Amino acid sequence: MISHLLLAVDVDTSSEATRVAGDLAAASGATIEVFHADELNARIDTSIWLDDDTEPREEIGNAVAELTARGITARVVTTRTTSTKDLAHAVLHEGLDSSTDILVVGLPKLRHVGRIFLGSVTADLAAWTTIPLLLVPER
């Protein structure tokens, strides 16, 4: 039985994954934790982030609004990391800490160059997770 989903969203992959996670939650009565991790480039982004701990994330807000409009209990958790490897670790850490039954992750549409680097965060999640993982391609 599914009682808690972790929906890991990126600003490019939130819509379809949100819909699918919402369908699963509605069918099972589960709650959803919407998780987003920003990769902070320490050399470039530090000065930007120091003054901005409340930068709005429209896509994440939209995901929560869509879920709550459907009567699904959803909450947002965000974190910042310093590398792509840390992004995958952050998602898995949150999933294990929150007793997640299933991890839902959106897959972006990849361009030619993107196919070469097939979502290294997604590949790391698939390789390292002990939580059931559902990958949802964007349409």
Phi and psi in radians as a Rosetta constraint file:
Dihedral C 1 N 2 CA 2 C 2 CIRCULARHARMONIC -1.723 0.35
Dihedral N 2 CA 2 C 2 N 3 CIRCULARHARMONIC 2.118 0.35
Dihedral C 2 N 3 CA 3 C 3 CIRCULARHARMONIC -2.084 0.35
Dihedral N 3 CA 3 C 3 N 4 CIRCULARHARMONIC -0.317 0.35
Dihedral C 3 N 4 CA 4 C 4 CIRCULARHARMONIC -2.528 0.35
Dihedral N 4 CA 4 C 4 N 5 CIRCULARHARMONIC 2.125 0.35
Dihedral C 4 N 5 CA 5 C 5 CIRCULARHARMONIC -1.889 0.35
Dihedral N 5 CA 5 C 5 N 6 CIRCULARHARMONIC 2.522 0.35
Dihedral C 5 N 6 CA 6 C 6 CIRCULARHARMONIC -1.937 0.35
Dihedral N 6 CA 6 C 6 N 7 CIRCULARHARMONIC 2.015 0.35
Dihedral C 6 N 7 CA 7 C 7 CIRCULARHARMONIC -1.774 0.35
Dihedral N 7 CA 7 C 7 N 8 CIRCULARHARMONIC 1.837 0.35
Dihedral C 7 N 8 CA 8 C 8 CIRCULARHARMONIC -1.569 0.35
Dihedral N 8 CA 8 C 8 N 9 CIRCULARHARMONIC 2.013 0.35
Dihedral C 8 N 9 CA 9 C 9 CIRCULARHARMONIC -2.013 0.35
Dihedral N 9 CA 9 C 9 N 10 CIRCULARHARMONIC 2.563 0.35
Dihedral C 9 N 10 CA 10 C 10 CIRCULARHARMONIC -2.020 0.35
Dihedral N 10 CA 10 C 10 N 11 CIRCULARHARMONIC 2.756 0.35
Dihedral C 10 N 11 CA 11 C 11 CIRCULARHARMONIC -1.111 0.35
Dihedral N 11 CA 11 C 11 N 12 CIRCULARHARMONIC -0.356 0.35
Dihedral C 11 N 12 CA 12 C 12 CIRCULARHARMONIC -1.644 0.35
Dihedral N 12 CA 12 C 12 N 13 CIRCULARHARMONIC -0.134 0.35
Dihedral C 12 N 13 CA 13 C 13 CIRCULARHARMONIC -2.329 0.35
Dihedral N 13 CA 13 C 13 N 14 CIRCULARHARMONIC 0.542 0.35
Dihedral C 13 N 14 CA 14 C 14 CIRCULARHARMONIC -1.590 0.35
Dihedral N 14 CA 14 C 14 N 15 CIRCULARHARMONIC -0.531 0.35
Dihedral C 14 N 15 CA 15 C 15 CIRCULARHARMONIC -1.213 0.35
Dihedral N 15 CA 15 C 15 N 16 CIRCULARHARMONIC -0.953 0.35
Dihedral C 15 N 16 CA 16 C 16 CIRCULARHARMONIC -1.218 0.35
Dihedral N 16 CA 16 C 16 N 17 CIRCULARHARMONIC -0.706 0.35
Dihedral C 16 N 17 CA 17 C 17 CIRCULARHARMONIC -1.106 0.35
Dihedral N 17 CA 17 C 17 N 18 CIRCULARHARMONIC -0.654 0.35
Dihedral C 17 N 18 CA 18 C 18 CIRCULARHARMONIC -1.118 0.35
Dihedral N 18 CA 18 C 18 N 19 CIRCULARHARMONIC -0.755 0.35
Dihedral C 18 N 19 CA 19 C 19 CIRCULARHARMONIC -1.075 0.35
Dihedral N 19 CA 19 C 19 N 20 CIRCULARHARMONIC -0.815 0.35
Dihedral C 19 N 20 CA 20 C 20 CIRCULARHARMONIC -1.148 0.35
Dihedral N 20 CA 20 C 20 N 21 CIRCULARHARMONIC -0.787 0.35
Dihedral C 20 N 21 CA 21 C 21 CIRCULARHARMONIC -1.070 0.35
Dihedral N 21 CA 21 C 21 N 22 CIRCULARHARMONIC -0.692 0.35
Dihedral C 21 N 22 CA 22 C 22 CIRCULARHARMONIC -1.091 0.35
Dihedral N 22 CA 22 C 22 N 23 CIRCULARHARMONIC -0.705 0.35
Dihedral C 22 N 23 CA 23 C 23 CIRCULARHARMONIC -1.096 0.35
Dihedral N 23 CA 23 C 23 N 24 CIRCULARHARMONIC -0.766 0.35
Dihedral C 23 N 24 CA 24 C 24 CIRCULARHARMONIC -1.106 0.35
Dihedral N 24 CA 24 C 24 N 25 CIRCULARHARMONIC -0.765 0.35
Dihedral C 24 N 25 CA 25 C 25 CIRCULARHARMONIC -1.158 0.35
Dihedral N 25 CA 25 C 25 N 26 CIRCULARHARMONIC -0.724 0.35
Dihedral C 25 N 26 CA 26 C 26 CIRCULARHARMONIC -1.113 0.35
Dihedral N 26 CA 26 C 26 N 27 CIRCULARHARMONIC -0.675 0.35
Dihedral C 26 N 27 CA 27 C 27 CIRCULARHARMONIC -1.266 0.35
Dihedral N 27 CA 27 C 27 N 28 CIRCULARHARMONIC -0.491 0.35
Dihedral C 27 N 28 CA 28 C 28 CIRCULARHARMONIC -1.931 0.35
Dihedral N 28 CA 28 C 28 N 29 CIRCULARHARMONIC -0.165 0.35
Dihedral C 28 N 29 CA 29 C 29 CIRCULARHARMONIC 1.340 0.35
Dihedral N 29 CA 29 C 29 N 30 CIRCULARHARMONIC 0.326 0.35
Dihedral C 29 N 30 CA 30 C 30 CIRCULARHARMONIC -1.348 0.35
Dihedral N 30 CA 30 C 30 N 31 CIRCULARHARMONIC 2.790 0.35
Dihedral C 30 N 31 CA 31 C 31 CIRCULARHARMONIC -1.695 0.35
Dihedral N 31 CA 31 C 31 N 32 CIRCULARHARMONIC 2.764 0.35
Dihedral C 31 N 32 CA 32 C 32 CIRCULARHARMONIC -2.173 0.35
Dihedral N 32 CA 32 C 32 N 33 CIRCULARHARMONIC 2.321 0.35
Dihedral C 32 N 33 CA 33 C 33 CIRCULARHARMONIC -1.825 0.35
Dihedral N 33 CA 33 C 33 N 34 CIRCULARHARMONIC 2.047 0.35
Dihedral C 33 N 34 CA 34 C 34 CIRCULARHARMONIC -1.589 0.35
Dihedral N 34 CA 34 C 34 N 35 CIRCULARHARMONIC 2.002 0.35
Dihedral C 34 N 35 CA 35 C 35 CIRCULARHARMONIC -1.979 0.35
Dihedral N 35 CA 35 C 35 N 36 CIRCULARHARMONIC 2.321 0.35
Dihedral C 35 N 36 CA 36 C 36 CIRCULARHARMONIC -2.377 0.35
Dihedral N 36 CA 36 C 36 N 37 CIRCULARHARMONIC 2.299 0.35
Dihedral C 36 N 37 CA 37 C 37 CIRCULARHARMONIC -2.089 0.35
Dihedral N 37 CA 37 C 37 N 38 CIRCULARHARMONIC 2.190 0.35
Dihedral C 37 N 38 CA 38 C 38 CIRCULARHARMONIC -1.579 0.35
Dihedral N 38 CA 38 C 38 N 39 CIRCULARHARMONIC 2.351 0.35
Dihedral C 38 N 39 CA 39 C 39 CIRCULARHARMONIC -1.524 0.35
Dihedral N 39 CA 39 C 39 N 40 CIRCULARHARMONIC 2.048 0.35
Dihedral C 39 N 40 CA 40 C 40 CIRCULARHARMONIC -1.681 0.35
Dihedral N 40 CA 40 C 40 N 41 CIRCULARHARMONIC 2.042 0.35
Dihedral C 40 N 41 CA 41 C 41 CIRCULARHARMONIC -1.451 0.35
Dihedral N 41 CA 41 C 41 N 42 CIRCULARHARMONIC 1.867 0.35
Dihedral C 41 N 42 CA 42 C 42 CIRCULARHARMONIC -1.010 0.35
Dihedral N 42 CA 42 C 42 N 43 CIRCULARHARMONIC -0.576 0.35
Dihedral C 42 N 43 CA 43 C 43 CIRCULARHARMONIC -1.402 0.35
Dihedral N 43 CA 43 C 43 N 44 CIRCULARHARMONIC -0.571 0.35
Dihedral C 43 N 44 CA 44 C 44 CIRCULARHARMONIC -1.748 0.35
Dihedral N 44 CA 44 C 44 N 45 CIRCULARHARMONIC -0.771 0.35
Dihedral C 44 N 45 CA 45 C 45 CIRCULARHARMONIC -1.611 0.35
Dihedral N 45 CA 45 C 45 N 46 CIRCULARHARMONIC -0.203 0.35
Dihedral C 45 N 46 CA 46 C 46 CIRCULARHARMONIC -0.961 0.35
Dihedral N 46 CA 46 C 46 N 47 CIRCULARHARMONIC -0.812 0.35
Dihedral C 46 N 47 CA 47 C 47 CIRCULARHARMONIC -1.148 0.35
Dihedral N 47 CA 47 C 47 N 48 CIRCULARHARMONIC -0.563 0.35
Dihedral C 47 N 48 CA 48 C 48 CIRCULARHARMONIC -1.193 0.35
Dihedral N 48 CA 48 C 48 N 49 CIRCULARHARMONIC -0.820 0.35
Dihedral C 48 N 49 CA 49 C 49 CIRCULARHARMONIC -1.284 0.35
Dihedral N 49 CA 49 C 49 N 50 CIRCULARHARMONIC -0.454 0.35
Dihedral C 49 N 50 CA 50 C 50 CIRCULARHARMONIC -1.029 0.35
Dihedral N 50 CA 50 C 50 N 51 CIRCULARHARMONIC -0.620 0.35
Dihedral C 50 N 51 CA 51 C 51 CIRCULARHARMONIC -1.701 0.35
Dihedral N 51 CA 51 C 51 N 52 CIRCULARHARMONIC 0.057 0.35
Dihedral C 51 N 52 CA 52 C 52 CIRCULARHARMONIC -2.429 0.35
Dihedral N 52 CA 52 C 52 N 53 CIRCULARHARMONIC 1.397 0.35
Dihedral C 52 N 53 CA 53 C 53 CIRCULARHARMONIC -1.553 0.35
Dihedral N 53 CA 53 C 53 N 54 CIRCULARHARMONIC -0.069 0.35
Dihedral C 53 N 54 CA 54 C 54 CIRCULARHARMONIC -2.162 0.35
Dihedral N 54 CA 54 C 54 N 55 CIRCULARHARMONIC 0.482 0.35
Dihedral C 54 N 55 CA 55 C 55 CIRCULARHARMONIC -0.994 0.35
Dihedral N 55 CA 55 C 55 N 56 CIRCULARHARMONIC 2.186 0.35
Dihedral C 55 N 56 CA 56 C 56 CIRCULARHARMONIC -1.161 0.35
Dihedral N 56 CA 56 C 56 N 57 CIRCULARHARMONIC 2.471 0.35
Dihedral C 56 N 57 CA 57 C 57 CIRCULARHARMONIC -2.061 0.35
Dihedral N 57 CA 57 C 57 N 58 CIRCULARHARMONIC 1.610 0.35
Dihedral C 57 N 58 CA 58 C 58 CIRCULARHARMONIC -1.004 0.35
Dihedral N 58 CA 58 C 58 N 59 CIRCULARHARMONIC -0.765 0.35
Dihedral C 58 N 59 CA 59 C 59 CIRCULARHARMONIC -1.109 0.35
Dihedral N 59 CA 59 C 59 N 60 CIRCULARHARMONIC -0.685 0.35
Dihedral C 59 N 60 CA 60 C 60 CIRCULARHARMONIC -1.217 0.35
Dihedral N 60 CA 60 C 60 N 61 CIRCULARHARMONIC -0.749 0.35
Dihedral C 60 N 61 CA 61 C 61 CIRCULARHARMONIC -1.061 0.35
Dihedral N 61 CA 61 C 61 N 62 CIRCULARHARMONIC -0.695 0.35
Dihedral C 61 N 62 CA 62 C 62 CIRCULARHARMONIC -1.122 0.35
Dihedral N 62 CA 62 C 62 N 63 CIRCULARHARMONIC -0.676 0.35
Dihedral C 62 N 63 CA 63 C 63 CIRCULARHARMONIC -1.086 0.35
Dihedral N 63 CA 63 C 63 N 64 CIRCULARHARMONIC -0.813 0.35
Dihedral C 63 N 64 CA 64 C 64 CIRCULARHARMONIC -1.148 0.35
Dihedral N 64 CA 64 C 64 N 65 CIRCULARHARMONIC -0.725 0.35
Dihedral C 64 N 65 CA 65 C 65 CIRCULARHARMONIC -1.085 0.35
Dihedral N 65 CA 65 C 65 N 66 CIRCULARHARMONIC -0.730 0.35
Dihedral C 65 N 66 CA 66 C 66 CIRCULARHARMONIC -1.099 0.35
Dihedral N 66 CA 66 C 66 N 67 CIRCULARHARMONIC -0.749 0.35
Dihedral C 66 N 67 CA 67 C 67 CIRCULARHARMONIC -1.192 0.35
Dihedral N 67 CA 67 C 67 N 68 CIRCULARHARMONIC -0.797 0.35
Dihedral C 67 N 68 CA 68 C 68 CIRCULARHARMONIC -1.183 0.35
Dihedral N 68 CA 68 C 68 N 69 CIRCULARHARMONIC -0.545 0.35
Dihedral C 68 N 69 CA 69 C 69 CIRCULARHARMONIC -1.123 0.35
Dihedral N 69 CA 69 C 69 N 70 CIRCULARHARMONIC -0.445 0.35
Dihedral C 69 N 70 CA 70 C 70 CIRCULARHARMONIC -1.543 0.35
Dihedral N 70 CA 70 C 70 N 71 CIRCULARHARMONIC 0.053 0.35
Dihedral C 70 N 71 CA 71 C 71 CIRCULARHARMONIC 1.453 0.35
Dihedral N 71 CA 71 C 71 N 72 CIRCULARHARMONIC 0.310 0.35
Dihedral C 71 N 72 CA 72 C 72 CIRCULARHARMONIC -1.703 0.35
Dihedral N 72 CA 72 C 72 N 73 CIRCULARHARMONIC 2.343 0.35
Dihedral C 72 N 73 CA 73 C 73 CIRCULARHARMONIC -1.322 0.35
Dihedral N 73 CA 73 C 73 N 74 CIRCULARHARMONIC 2.102 0.35
Dihedral C 73 N 74 CA 74 C 74 CIRCULARHARMONIC -2.415 0.35
Dihedral N 74 CA 74 C 74 N 75 CIRCULARHARMONIC 2.508 0.35
Dihedral C 74 N 75 CA 75 C 75 CIRCULARHARMONIC -2.402 0.35
Dihedral N 75 CA 75 C 75 N 76 CIRCULARHARMONIC 2.729 0.35
Dihedral C 75 N 76 CA 76 C 76 CIRCULARHARMONIC -1.830 0.35
Dihedral N 76 CA 76 C 76 N 77 CIRCULARHARMONIC 2.405 0.35
Dihedral C 76 N 77 CA 77 C 77 CIRCULARHARMONIC -2.263 0.35
Dihedral N 77 CA 77 C 77 N 78 CIRCULARHARMONIC 2.278 0.35
Dihedral C 77 N 78 CA 78 C 78 CIRCULARHARMONIC -2.236 0.35
Dihedral N 78 CA 78 C 78 N 79 CIRCULARHARMONIC 2.723 0.35
Dihedral C 78 N 79 CA 79 C 79 CIRCULARHARMONIC -2.636 0.35
Dihedral N 79 CA 79 C 79 N 80 CIRCULARHARMONIC 2.946 0.35
Dihedral C 79 N 80 CA 80 C 80 CIRCULARHARMONIC -2.141 0.35
Dihedral N 80 CA 80 C 80 N 81 CIRCULARHARMONIC 2.482 0.35
Dihedral C 80 N 81 CA 81 C 81 CIRCULARHARMONIC -2.290 0.35
Dihedral N 81 CA 81 C 81 N 82 CIRCULARHARMONIC 3.003 0.35
Dihedral C 81 N 82 CA 82 C 82 CIRCULARHARMONIC -2.013 0.35
Dihedral N 82 CA 82 C 82 N 83 CIRCULARHARMONIC 0.047 0.35
Dihedral C 82 N 83 CA 83 C 83 CIRCULARHARMONIC -2.747 0.35
Dihedral N 83 CA 83 C 83 N 84 CIRCULARHARMONIC 2.857 0.35
Dihedral C 83 N 84 CA 84 C 84 CIRCULARHARMONIC -1.064 0.35
Dihedral N 84 CA 84 C 84 N 85 CIRCULARHARMONIC -0.715 0.35
Dihedral C 84 N 85 CA 85 C 85 CIRCULARHARMONIC -1.055 0.35
Dihedral N 85 CA 85 C 85 N 86 CIRCULARHARMONIC -0.686 0.35
Dihedral C 85 N 86 CA 86 C 86 CIRCULARHARMONIC -1.155 0.35
Dihedral N 86 CA 86 C 86 N 87 CIRCULARHARMONIC -0.510 0.35
Dihedral C 86 N 87 CA 87 C 87 CIRCULARHARMONIC -1.067 0.35
Dihedral N 87 CA 87 C 87 N 88 CIRCULARHARMONIC -0.844 0.35
Dihedral C 87 N 88 CA 88 C 88 CIRCULARHARMONIC -1.095 0.35
Dihedral N 88 CA 88 C 88 N 89 CIRCULARHARMONIC -0.754 0.35
Dihedral C 88 N 89 CA 89 C 89 CIRCULARHARMONIC -1.077 0.35
Dihedral N 89 CA 89 C 89 N 90 CIRCULARHARMONIC -0.692 0.35
Dihedral C 89 N 90 CA 90 C 90 CIRCULARHARMONIC -1.115 0.35
Dihedral N 90 CA 90 C 90 N 91 CIRCULARHARMONIC -0.745 0.35
Dihedral C 90 N 91 CA 91 C 91 CIRCULARHARMONIC -1.106 0.35
Dihedral N 91 CA 91 C 91 N 92 CIRCULARHARMONIC -0.826 0.35
Dihedral C 91 N 92 CA 92 C 92 CIRCULARHARMONIC -1.149 0.35
Dihedral N 92 CA 92 C 92 N 93 CIRCULARHARMONIC -0.690 0.35
Dihedral C 92 N 93 CA 93 C 93 CIRCULARHARMONIC -1.067 0.35
Dihedral N 93 CA 93 C 93 N 94 CIRCULARHARMONIC -0.793 0.35
Dihedral C 93 N 94 CA 94 C 94 CIRCULARHARMONIC -1.107 0.35
Dihedral N 94 CA 94 C 94 N 95 CIRCULARHARMONIC -0.728 0.35
Dihedral C 94 N 95 CA 95 C 95 CIRCULARHARMONIC -1.079 0.35
Dihedral N 95 CA 95 C 95 N 96 CIRCULARHARMONIC -0.736 0.35
Dihedral C 95 N 96 CA 96 C 96 CIRCULARHARMONIC -1.262 0.35
Dihedral N 96 CA 96 C 96 N 97 CIRCULARHARMONIC -0.650 0.35
Dihedral C 96 N 97 CA 97 C 97 CIRCULARHARMONIC -1.210 0.35
Dihedral N 97 CA 97 C 97 N 98 CIRCULARHARMONIC -0.478 0.35
Dihedral C 97 N 98 CA 98 C 98 CIRCULARHARMONIC -1.795 0.35
Dihedral N 98 CA 98 C 98 N 99 CIRCULARHARMONIC 0.261 0.35
Dihedral C 98 N 99 CA 99 C 99 CIRCULARHARMONIC 0.933 0.35
Dihedral N 99 CA 99 C 99 N 100 CIRCULARHARMONIC 0.834 0.35
Dihedral C 99 N 100 CA 100 C 100 CIRCULARHARMONIC -1.219 0.35
Dihedral N 100 CA 100 C 100 N 101 CIRCULARHARMONIC 2.347 0.35
Dihedral C 100 N 101 CA 101 C 101 CIRCULARHARMONIC -1.528 0.35
Dihedral N 101 CA 101 C 101 N 102 CIRCULARHARMONIC -0.557 0.35
Dihedral C 101 N 102 CA 102 C 102 CIRCULARHARMONIC -2.654 0.35
Dihedral N 102 CA 102 C 102 N 103 CIRCULARHARMONIC 2.459 0.35
Dihedral C 102 N 103 CA 103 C 103 CIRCULARHARMONIC -1.825 0.35
Dihedral N 103 CA 103 C 103 N 104 CIRCULARHARMONIC 2.166 0.35
Dihedral C 103 N 104 CA 104 C 104 CIRCULARHARMONIC -1.937 0.35
Dihedral N 104 CA 104 C 104 N 105 CIRCULARHARMONIC 2.186 0.35
Dihedral C 104 N 105 CA 105 C 105 CIRCULARHARMONIC -2.295 0.35
Dihedral N 105 CA 105 C 105 N 106 CIRCULARHARMONIC 2.342 0.35
Dihedral C 105 N 106 CA 106 C 106 CIRCULARHARMONIC -1.474 0.35
Dihedral N 106 CA 106 C 106 N 107 CIRCULARHARMONIC 2.517 0.35
Dihedral C 106 N 107 CA 107 C 107 CIRCULARHARMONIC -1.872 0.35
Dihedral N 107 CA 107 C 107 N 108 CIRCULARHARMONIC 2.208 0.35
Dihedral C 107 N 108 CA 108 C 108 CIRCULARHARMONIC -1.303 0.35
Dihedral N 108 CA 108 C 108 N 109 CIRCULARHARMONIC 2.759 0.35
Dihedral C 108 N 109 CA 109 C 109 CIRCULARHARMONIC -1.241 0.35
Dihedral N 109 CA 109 C 109 N 110 CIRCULARHARMONIC 2.224 0.35
Dihedral C 109 N 110 CA 110 C 110 CIRCULARHARMONIC -1.727 0.35
Dihedral N 110 CA 110 C 110 N 111 CIRCULARHARMONIC 2.403 0.35
Dihedral C 110 N 111 CA 111 C 111 CIRCULARHARMONIC -1.506 0.35
Dihedral N 111 CA 111 C 111 N 112 CIRCULARHARMONIC -3.116 0.35
Dihedral C 111 N 112 CA 112 C 112 CIRCULARHARMONIC -0.984 0.35
Dihedral N 112 CA 112 C 112 N 113 CIRCULARHARMONIC -0.868 0.35
Dihedral C 112 N 113 CA 113 C 113 CIRCULARHARMONIC -1.189 0.35
Dihedral N 113 CA 113 C 113 N 114 CIRCULARHARMONIC -0.643 0.35
Dihedral C 113 N 114 CA 114 C 114 CIRCULARHARMONIC -1.067 0.35
Dihedral N 114 CA 114 C 114 N 115 CIRCULARHARMONIC -0.545 0.35
Dihedral C 114 N 115 CA 115 C 115 CIRCULARHARMONIC -1.109 0.35
Dihedral N 115 CA 115 C 115 N 116 CIRCULARHARMONIC -0.542 0.35
Dihedral C 115 N 116 CA 116 C 116 CIRCULARHARMONIC -1.133 0.35
Dihedral N 116 CA 116 C 116 N 117 CIRCULARHARMONIC -0.694 0.35
Dihedral C 116 N 117 CA 117 C 117 CIRCULARHARMONIC -1.798 0.35
Dihedral N 117 CA 117 C 117 N 118 CIRCULARHARMONIC 0.522 0.35
Dihedral C 117 N 118 CA 118 C 118 CIRCULARHARMONIC -0.457 0.35
Dihedral N 118 CA 118 C 118 N 119 CIRCULARHARMONIC 1.686 0.35
Dihedral C 118 N 119 CA 119 C 119 CIRCULARHARMONIC 0.408 0.35
Dihedral N 119 CA 119 C 119 N 120 CIRCULARHARMONIC 1.352 0.35
Dihedral C 119 N 120 CA 120 C 120 CIRCULARHARMONIC -1.004 0.35
Dihedral N 120 CA 120 C 120 N 121 CIRCULARHARMONIC -0.528 0.35
Dihedral C 120 N 121 CA 121 C 121 CIRCULARHARMONIC -1.135 0.35
Dihedral N 121 CA 121 C 121 N 122 CIRCULARHARMONIC -0.784 0.35
Dihedral C 121 N 122 CA 122 C 122 CIRCULARHARMONIC -1.111 0.35
Dihedral N 122 CA 122 C 122 N 123 CIRCULARHARMONIC -0.747 0.35
Dihedral C 122 N 123 CA 123 C 123 CIRCULARHARMONIC -1.085 0.35
Dihedral N 123 CA 123 C 123 N 124 CIRCULARHARMONIC -0.734 0.35
Dihedral C 123 N 124 CA 124 C 124 CIRCULARHARMONIC -1.130 0.35
Dihedral N 124 CA 124 C 124 N 125 CIRCULARHARMONIC -0.735 0.35
Dihedral C 124 N 125 CA 125 C 125 CIRCULARHARMONIC -1.025 0.35
Dihedral N 125 CA 125 C 125 N 126 CIRCULARHARMONIC -0.823 0.35
Dihedral C 125 N 126 CA 126 C 126 CIRCULARHARMONIC -1.099 0.35
Dihedral N 126 CA 126 C 126 N 127 CIRCULARHARMONIC -0.634 0.35
Dihedral C 126 N 127 CA 127 C 127 CIRCULARHARMONIC -1.321 0.35
Dihedral N 127 CA 127 C 127 N 128 CIRCULARHARMONIC -0.577 0.35
Dihedral C 127 N 128 CA 128 C 128 CIRCULARHARMONIC -1.801 0.35
Dihedral N 128 CA 128 C 128 N 129 CIRCULARHARMONIC -0.309 0.35
Dihedral C 128 N 129 CA 129 C 129 CIRCULARHARMONIC -1.279 0.35
Dihedral N 129 CA 129 C 129 N 130 CIRCULARHARMONIC 2.577 0.35
Dihedral C 129 N 130 CA 130 C 130 CIRCULARHARMONIC -1.969 0.35
Dihedral N 130 CA 130 C 130 N 131 CIRCULARHARMONIC 0.085 0.35
Dihedral C 130 N 131 CA 131 C 131 CIRCULARHARMONIC -1.749 0.35
Dihedral N 131 CA 131 C 131 N 132 CIRCULARHARMONIC 2.412 0.35
Dihedral C 131 N 132 CA 132 C 132 CIRCULARHARMONIC -0.928 0.35
Dihedral N 132 CA 132 C 132 N 133 CIRCULARHARMONIC 2.395 0.35
Dihedral C 132 N 133 CA 133 C 133 CIRCULARHARMONIC -2.144 0.35
Dihedral N 133 CA 133 C 133 N 134 CIRCULARHARMONIC 2.248 0.35
Dihedral C 133 N 134 CA 134 C 134 CIRCULARHARMONIC -2.031 0.35
Dihedral N 134 CA 134 C 134 N 135 CIRCULARHARMONIC 2.053 0.35
Dihedral C 134 N 135 CA 135 C 135 CIRCULARHARMONIC -1.708 0.35
Dihedral N 135 CA 135 C 135 N 136 CIRCULARHARMONIC 2.208 0.35
Dihedral C 135 N 136 CA 136 C 136 CIRCULARHARMONIC -2.060 0.35
Dihedral N 136 CA 136 C 136 N 137 CIRCULARHARMONIC 1.956 0.35
Dihedral C 136 N 137 CA 137 C 137 CIRCULARHARMONIC -1.274 0.35
Dihedral N 137 CA 137 C 137 N 138 CIRCULARHARMONIC 2.503 0.35
Dihedral C 137 N 138 CA 138 C 138 CIRCULARHARMONIC -1.279 0.35
Dihedral N 138 CA 138 C 138 N 139 CIRCULARHARMONIC 2.495 0.35
